[in-house]
Amino acid sequence: MNTFLLLGAVALAGMLIGLLRFLGKPLAEEISTGFETKIENLLPVHSQHLPQLRQSLASADTRYVRRNTSEEVEHMWREERRQIVARFLRGVAADFARTEQFAKAVASLTPNLSRRNQVFRTWRRLRFRVSYRLLSGCVAVGRPVFIGPLIHLTNLIANLSADAENAMEQLELPEENN
């Protein structure tokens, strides 16, 4: 009995480690992001469209389409919305990759970067990747998408961007009066 329990615990631990490694792998958007020299090109752009996406995902629209159209039109409408959300997610992943590149560039200039900040950035990166992959999987299989997880992803990007901007401000030296 103890042997089976031990083997089960080892197998479970191995599966959890494998799952975390899979979910923590860099996203395709992170890998394909080239080195950018202009800071303006590293700022998030797609995340700004969340209010429009929120409006298009409104449940009132769903009720209206369900009541006033045929099943075929409703299916086409849902598929179109699914594609819009999938494109938005890819854009948000690209935003994250660019913002992460920006944060890394700023961190490389910071003379006393704390271990705590590095661990926190790694934790945020893992949370984004896991959330992104789970949400992308739901969208890919056609499950309804709620706005909450999309807000979570865009908030992670906004927080990363704000942290990088704060670090940049700390790098600036006060002007000396002559």
C-alpha positions in Angstrom: 0.0 0.0 0.0 2.8 2.5 0.9 4.6 1.6 -2.4 1.5 2.5 -4.4 1.0 5.7 -2.4 4.6 6.7 -3.0 4.4 5.8 -6.7 1.2 7.8 -7.0 2.7 10.8 -5.3 5.8 10.7 -7.6 3.6 10.3 -10.7 1.4 13.2 -9.6 4.4 15.4 -8.8 5.9 14.5 -12.3 2.6 15.4 -14.0 2.4 18.7 -12.2 6.0 19.6 -13.0 5.4 18.7 -16.7 2.2 20.7 -16.8 3.9 23.8 -15.3 6.8 23.4 -17.7 4.3 23.2 -20.6 2.2 26.1 -19.5 5.3 28.2 -18.6 6.9 27.8 -22.0 7.3 31.1 -23.9 4.4 32.0 -26.1 4.9 32.1 -29.9 4.5 35.8 -29.7 7.3 36.1 -27.2 9.6 34.1 -29.4 8.8 36.0 -32.6 9.2 39.4 -31.1 12.4 40.8 -32.6 14.7 43.2 -30.9 13.2 46.6 -30.9 15.2 49.8 -30.5 12.4 52.3 -30.2 10.7 52.4 -26.8 7.4 53.6 -28.4 7.2 50.3 -30.2 7.5 48.3 -27.0 4.3 49.7 -25.4 1.1 47.8 -25.4 -1.4 48.7 -28.2 -3.9 45.9 -28.5 -4.9 45.9 -24.8 -6.4 49.4 -25.3 -9.2 47.8 -27.4 -10.7 45.9 -24.4 -13.6 48.4 -24.0 -14.7 47.8 -27.5 -14.4 44.0 -27.1 -16.3 44.2 -23.9 -19.1 45.9 -25.7 -19.1 43.3 -28.4 -19.3 40.5 -25.9 -22.3 42.1 -24.1 -24.9 39.5 -23.1 -27.7 41.8 -24.4 -26.3 41.2 -27.9 -26.4 37.4 -27.3 -30.0 37.5 -26.2 -31.0 39.7 -29.1 -29.3 37.4 -31.7 -30.7 34.3 -30.1 -34.3 35.7 -30.1 -34.3 37.4 -33.5 -32.2 35.3 -35.9 -32.1 31.8 -37.3 -29.8 29.2 -35.8 -27.5 29.4 -38.8 -27.1 33.2 -38.4 -26.5 32.8 -34.6 -23.8 30.2 -35.3 -22.1 32.4 -37.8 -22.3 35.3 -35.4 -20.8 33.2 -32.5 -18.0 32.0 -34.8 -17.2 35.6 -35.9 -17.1 36.7 -32.2 -14.8 33.7 -31.4 -12.4 34.8 -34.2 -12.4 38.4 -32.9 -11.6 37.2 -29.4 -8.8 34.9 -30.8 -7.3 37.8 -32.7 -7.5 40.0 -29.6 -5.8 37.3 -27.5 -3.0 37.0 -30.1 -2.6 40.8 -30.0 -2.6 40.8 -26.2 0.1 38.2 -26.2 2.1 40.4 -28.6 1.6 43.3 -26.2 2.8 41.2 -23.3 5.9 40.1 -25.3 6.8 43.7 -26.2 6.1 45.0 -22.7 8.2 42.2 -21.2 11.0 43.2 -23.6 10.7 46.8 -22.4 10.7 45.7 -18.7 13.8 43.5 -19.4 15.6 46.4 -21.0 14.9 48.7 -18.1 15.9 46.0 -15.6 19.2 45.6 -17.4 19.9 49.3 -16.7 18.9 49.2 -13.1 22.1 49.0 -11.0 20.5 47.4 -7.9 17.8 45.1 -9.2 16.5 43.1 -6.3 16.0 39.4 -6.4 12.4 40.0 -5.2 11.7 42.1 -8.3 13.1 39.3 -10.6 11.0 36.7 -8.9 7.9 38.8 -9.1 8.4 39.4 -12.8 8.9 35.7 -13.3 5.7 34.9 -11.4 3.8 37.5 -13.4 5.1 36.0 -16.7 4.0 32.5 -15.6 0.6 33.8 -14.6 0.2 35.5 -17.9 1.3 32.4 -19.9 -1.0 30.0 -18.0 -4.0 32.4 -18.2 -3.4 33.0 -21.9 -3.1 29.3 -22.7 -6.2 28.4 -20.8 -8.2 31.2 -22.3 -6.9 30.4 -25.8 -7.8 26.8 -25.4 -11.4 27.7 -24.4 -11.7 30.0 -27.4 -10.2 27.4 -29.8 -12.9 24.8 -28.7 -15.7 27.4 -29.0 -16.5 27.8 -25.4 -18.1 31.1 -24.5 -15.7 33.8 -23.3 -16.4 36.0 -20.4 -14.8 39.4 -20.0 -13.2 38.7 -16.6 -10.3 36.6 -17.8 -9.6 39.1 -20.6 -9.5 41.9 -18.0 -7.1 39.8 -16.0 -4.7 39.5 -18.9 -4.8 43.2 -19.8 -4.3 44.1 -16.1 -1.2 41.9 -16.0 0.2 43.8 -19.0 -0.8 47.2 -17.5 0.9 46.3 -14.2 4.1 45.2 -16.0 4.1 48.4 -18.1 3.6 50.5 -15.0 6.4 48.8 -13.1 8.8 49.3 -16.0 7.8 52.9 -16.3 8.4 53.4 -12.5 11.8 51.7 -12.8 12.6 54.1 -15.7 11.7 57.1 -13.5 14.0 55.8 -10.8 16.8 55.6 -13.3 16.5 59.3 -14.2 19.0 61.4 -12.3 17.8 64.6 -10.8 19.0 67.7 -12.7 21.8 69.5 -11.0 21.4 73.3 -10.6 24.4 75.2 -11.7 
